[in-house]
């Protein structure tokens, strides 16, 4: 899981992970150069 350094940030990534897991799926986060990439499989 990505870690936010500012208070109140990073809530969206947790919500995405929880939603994917609730539906039996998975999610993956990565950073490439200046891009933040989210892959969700449901």
N, C-alpha and C positions, 0 to 999 in steps of 0.2 A: 504494500500500500504506500502511496506517496504520503509524505509528511509535510503539512503546511507549517510555515514558520510564523504566520500572522494569525492572530486570534480571529475566530469566525470563518476562516478559510478551510477548504477541504471537506466541507459538509456534503458537497455534491458527489465526490468520489465515494464516500461511505454509503450514500443513498443508492448509487448505481450498483455497488457491490451487494448490498442487502437485497435489492430488487432482483438482481440476477440470481442470487442464491435461493431466494424465496421461490423462484420459478424453475429451479433445478438447473440453472445455467452457471456460467462462470464469466469473470471479467479479468482483463489484463491491462495494466498501465505501463507505458514506456515513454521515454523522452528521446527524441532524435533531433540533434541540432537545436532548433528553436521550436520544434513541434512537440506537443503533448498528445500522445496517442492512446485512445481507449478502444479496446476490443471487447465486445460483449457477444457471448454465444448463449442463446436461450433455446 
